[in-house]
Amino acid sequence: MNRDYALEISGWLFKTGKIKDEWFVDLEKPELFIEYIKNMNKKPDIFTFWQRMPNVEPKYNYLMEKESIAVLKLSTYDHWWQKQLNSKTRNVIRKSFKSGVEVKKDAFNDNFVQGIVNIFNETPVRQGRPFWHYQKPFEKVKEEMSDRLDISEFIGAYWNGELIGFIKLLYLKEYTMMVEIISRISHRDKSPNNALISKAVEICCENNVKYLIYSKWLEGTLGDFKKHNGFIKVELPRYYVPITLIGRYSIILKLHHGIKGIFPEKALDYLKYLRKIWYKKYI
C-alpha cells in the first residue's frame, strides 16, 4: 500500500481507522479503499475520511458530518493586513517587531534543530496538558521535523540572536499548512507567534498560495488567537463508514466519536479545566 494511504487505527471500545496523512492526500476512490479495509486481517470497526480544501461540498453518500478547520484565505499581504486583521492585532505585530523580534526564513540544520529542542524543553506542560515534545532527544526531534522536508519551509523568530519560536510550513497542491507553530513561553510578552504568522502570510502571498491552514478550528484562547490573525472557520465533509457489526451499531447509537462524544460540550470544557489545574499543581 502507498505510504500516503497508510491506515492509522485507534480506539478502546471499538476501533476507528483513518488515513494517517489525511491532511495531505485525497481519497479519490473511497469505495475501493473501503473494500481493501474490509479484507484486512486486523480491520477497524469504523473507517472515517474527509474531503480536503477547497472541496467543501459533499460528494459521497456515506454518513456525513461537518468538521471545522481554521483557514486563512489569501490574496495579498496588504489585503490581509488592512482587511483581515483588526487594529489590536496589527498593533500587537508592530509591538513585536519594535521589541526586537526578527523573523526570517531559516535553513534546516543542526543549529536550528537545537534551537527547536531548547524551545521544546522549556516546560513539560503546554495548554493544560503534558507537552508531547518535552525532553525528546535531539535526533528524534531532527527526524520528526525532517518529515516531508522536500515540500517544507521553516520560519524562525529570533530575539538577541536566540531562536524563540518557529513555524513549519508544508506546501501542498491546494493549500499551505502550518504543521507546527510554537514559541518560548518566557517571551510571550513579545508576541513572537503573531510575528511568525505575519511572515508566513507574506511568504505565502509571494508564492500565490490561496489558503493557509492552521489545523482544526477551536474555541477558547487558541481559537481567539486564530480569529484575531484572520483565520475563519471552514466546514469540511467527514464521512463514517461501518466496517464491522460493532461499527454499525456504534454509528446507530451515535458512539462513533468515542467516549468524548457521550459528554456535553460544557462537561468536556469543565473536565479540561480540572485537567489543567491538576497538571499545573503536580507536574
Number of C-alpha atoms within 10 A of each C-alpha: 6 5 9 13 17 14 19 14 18 12 14 8 13 17 21 25 22 19 21 15 14 17 15 17 15 17 15 9 8 12 11 10 13 16 11 11 19 16 10 9 7 10 18 25 26 25 26 19 18 23 23 20 18 12 13 14 11 16 9 13 7 13 13 17 13 14 16 16 19 22 26 23 18 19 16 16 19 11 11 20 18 11 11 20 17 15 12 10 17 18 11 17 22 14 16 21 17 11 14 12 24 21 22 15 15 15 13 16 9 12 11 17 20 16 16 24 21 18 21 22 15 15 16 16 17 16 10 15 16 15 14 11 17 17 15 13 10 14 13 12 17 19 10 10 18 13 11 11 14 9 11 19 19 21 22 26 24 17 17 9 9 13 23 26 28 28 23 20 22 22 20 14 8 15 21 22 20 19 15 14 17 17 22 20 16 10 13 13 11 21 21 30 22 21 23 26 20 18 21 25 22 17 17 21 19 12 10 12 20 17 22 24 21 19 15 15 20 16 11 8 10 12 16 12 16 21 21 18 20 19 23 20 17 17 21 21 20 19 19 21 20 23 21 17 11 16 22 17 14 19 18 11 9 12 16 27 12 16 11 12 12 12 11 9 11 9 11 14 13 11 12 15 12 13 14 17 13 13 15 15 8 6 10
